[in-house]
């Protein structure tokens, strides 16, 4: 009998769940041919990104640094824009349209890289995934709240939900929000709990969905994920 073959696996979870640490451990001793691809919105963390995205990120860093200087605040040596505190929407219609085009272009670019890896016989390990990070389901918000989003945001949701390829497997690294907060105290506890709930509601965005307790040791987590890889990502000849 031939086991089901899956070629994409997404590690998802709230901040503090250890996604990048687990991904690095899996890549260090892979049980199947693995390629790592960051599929989140943070350009700072991306191992592949369009030049336009990196340029836009540098401009945002410059603008943020300038704003800090004007306010008389201390400018840190390394400025990060990763975090909810920077998601302030000041775009007009033109800016919103440009941002939509840039986001979709970046998402298509990453998917093309993924298809290239898969074409060479690899299983692609996603660190985060755009669908889980940025595409609400009706369960996330009421239809009324969804309609309150900008038109460009609703267009982006539609693109991801209806056109963007879904990962074969999604693995949610989960823990109580208090545990996550102890690891990431800069993120509000309520935000972490909301993320846990949101990610579980979005399980339909993958063909197979698993939840792993990320309070376990890194070795136990890796062993559990490797078992999933062996069960679902290994081609066996038919008997």
Secondary structure, DSSP 4 states (H G I P E B T S, - for coil): -PPP---EEEEE--TTS-HHHHHHHHHHT-SS-EEEEE-SS-GGG-SS--HHHHHHHHHHHHHHHHHHHHTTPPPPSS----SGGG------HHHHHHHHHHHHHHHHHHHHHHHHHHHTTPEEEEES-HHHHH---TTTS-HHHHHTS-HHHHHHHHHHHHHSPPEEEEEEEE--HHHHHHH-TTS-HHHHHHHHHHHHHTGGGEEEEEEEETTS-HHHHHHHHHHHHHHHS------
